[in-house]
């Protein structure tokens, strides 16, 4: 049996390759980090900068620089919260929504292709296993606490 470390290394490298390949939409080049930011803004309902930074495990200074870049690219809009002017709410622009949708479609096509090489039972087993792994990771005292797992 392959080591857990080796399995994760290969999986991470595969998704790293996908991130490099997936994130050009027309003349817009998006880094993997920016792709994750667009995904989270799109997924949440009127998220604050702090919420998205926390979900992605980024410090607010680094996150803020990324947001400024995405604003300059006309992909993200930042507005003060109506209830607390110290809080900035993030939205995707029309172009940002388009780019996020294309990236999402590209990643889904890749995953559909990968899963097409498995039978239905194997697909369900992998998905159940990923859910179990994500839940276990949230319970680890030394690792990752991804948000919004069901």
VMD Tcl script that draws the C-alpha trace (Angstrom):
set ca {
  {0.00 0.00 0.00}
  {1.26 3.47 -0.89}
  {2.03 5.83 1.96}
  {-0.56 8.44 2.92}
  {2.01 11.15 2.30}
  {2.67 9.89 -1.24}
  {-1.06 9.74 -2.03}
  {-1.57 13.31 -0.82}
  {1.51 14.50 -2.68}
  {0.22 13.11 -5.98}
  {-3.29 14.48 -5.35}
  {-1.93 17.93 -4.47}
  {0.32 17.96 -7.54}
  {-2.60 16.98 -9.78}
  {-4.76 19.80 -8.46}
  {-1.81 22.19 -8.64}
  {-1.50 21.35 -12.32}
  {-5.24 21.84 -12.77}
  {-5.07 25.23 -11.03}
  {-2.31 26.37 -13.36}
  {-4.24 25.17 -16.41}
  {-7.72 26.28 -15.45}
  {-7.34 29.85 -14.48}
  {-7.08 31.73 -17.74}
  {-10.38 33.00 -19.07}
  {-9.99 34.91 -22.32}
  {-7.30 37.51 -21.68}
  {-7.75 37.31 -17.89}
  {-5.15 35.32 -15.98}
  {-6.22 34.29 -12.49}
  {-3.85 32.81 -9.91}
  {-5.01 29.74 -7.97}
  {-5.42 31.90 -4.84}
  {-7.54 34.41 -6.75}
  {-9.60 31.54 -8.14}
  {-10.31 30.35 -4.57}
  {-11.29 33.89 -3.55}
  {-13.71 34.25 -6.48}
  {-15.20 30.83 -5.67}
  {-15.81 31.74 -2.02}
  {-17.28 35.16 -2.80}
  {-19.60 33.53 -5.33}
  {-20.61 30.77 -2.89}
  {-21.34 33.01 0.11}
  {-24.16 35.53 0.48}
  {-22.70 39.03 0.80}
  {-19.54 37.88 2.60}
  {-17.30 40.30 4.44}
  {-13.59 40.49 3.70}
  {-12.90 38.97 7.11}
  {-15.25 36.02 6.47}
  {-13.67 35.08 3.15}
  {-10.12 35.54 4.49}
  {-10.96 33.28 7.44}
  {-12.57 30.60 5.25}
  {-9.43 30.54 3.08}
  {-7.07 30.63 6.05}
  {-5.40 33.83 4.85}
  {-4.21 36.72 6.98}
  {-6.22 39.88 6.28}
  {-3.23 41.86 4.95}
  {-2.39 39.29 2.25}
  {-6.07 38.83 1.50}
  {-6.60 42.59 1.17}
  {-3.79 42.82 -1.42}
  {-5.42 40.03 -3.42}
  {-8.79 41.79 -3.25}
  {-7.23 45.06 -4.46}
  {-5.79 43.21 -7.45}
  {-9.19 41.62 -8.21}
  {-10.86 45.05 -7.92}
  {-8.34 46.51 -10.41}
  {-9.13 43.58 -12.73}
  {-12.83 44.53 -12.43}
  {-13.73 41.10 -11.05}
  {-14.65 42.08 -7.48}
  {-16.43 45.05 -5.92}
  {-16.06 46.04 -2.28}
  {-18.69 48.13 -0.47}
  {-19.15 49.15 3.18}
  {-21.70 47.13 5.12}
  {-25.00 48.90 5.66}
  {-24.98 47.83 9.32}
  {-21.29 48.46 10.14}
  {-19.25 50.83 7.97}
  {-15.99 49.30 9.29}
  {-16.88 46.03 7.55}
  {-16.41 45.64 3.79}
  {-18.79 43.37 1.86}
  {-17.49 41.64 -1.27}
  {-19.41 41.06 -4.50}
  {-18.45 39.66 -7.87}
  {-18.86 42.04 -10.80}
  {-20.58 40.74 -13.93}
  {-17.14 39.96 -15.36}
  {-16.10 38.37 -12.06}
  {-19.18 36.13 -12.09}
  {-18.40 35.15 -15.69}
  {-14.78 34.28 -14.85}
  {-15.81 32.36 -11.71}
  {-18.40 30.41 -13.71}
  {-15.91 29.48 -16.45}
  {-13.33 28.33 -13.87}
  {-16.01 26.32 -12.05}
  {-17.09 24.69 -15.32}
  {-13.47 23.85 -16.19}
  {-12.81 22.23 -12.82}
  {-16.12 20.34 -12.95}
  {-15.28 19.06 -16.45}
  {-11.91 17.86 -15.16}
  {-13.50 16.12 -12.17}
  {-16.22 14.58 -14.37}
  {-13.49 13.25 -16.65}
  {-11.57 11.80 -13.69}
  {-14.73 10.19 -12.26}
  {-15.69 8.81 -15.67}
  {-12.86 6.29 -15.25}
  {-14.65 4.77 -12.24}
  {-17.87 2.83 -11.94}
  {-20.76 4.25 -9.90}
  {-19.81 2.34 -6.75}
  {-16.20 3.59 -6.94}
  {-17.41 7.17 -7.50}
  {-19.69 7.01 -4.45}
  {-16.90 5.44 -2.39}
  {-14.46 8.21 -3.30}
  {-17.01 10.92 -2.51}
  {-17.93 9.33 0.83}
  {-14.24 8.97 1.63}
  {-13.55 12.63 0.81}
  {-16.44 13.70 3.06}
  {-15.05 11.55 5.88}
  {-11.55 12.95 5.33}
  {-12.78 16.56 5.35}
  {-14.72 15.97 8.57}
  {-11.73 14.30 10.20}
  {-9.50 17.21 9.17}
  {-11.83 19.67 10.91}
  {-11.40 17.66 14.13}
  {-7.60 17.59 13.95}
  {-5.86 19.78 16.50}
  {-2.89 20.39 14.18}
  {-4.57 20.89 10.85}
  {-7.08 22.38 8.70}
  {-10.46 23.73 9.66}
  {-12.32 24.22 6.38}
  {-15.71 25.86 6.77}
  {-19.16 25.02 5.51}
  {-18.89 21.22 5.52}
  {-22.22 19.48 5.82}
}
mol new
graphics top color blue
foreach p $ca { graphics top sphere $p radius 0.5 }
foreach p [lrange $ca 0 end-1] q [lrange $ca 1 end] { graphics top cylinder $p $q radius 0.2 }
display resetview
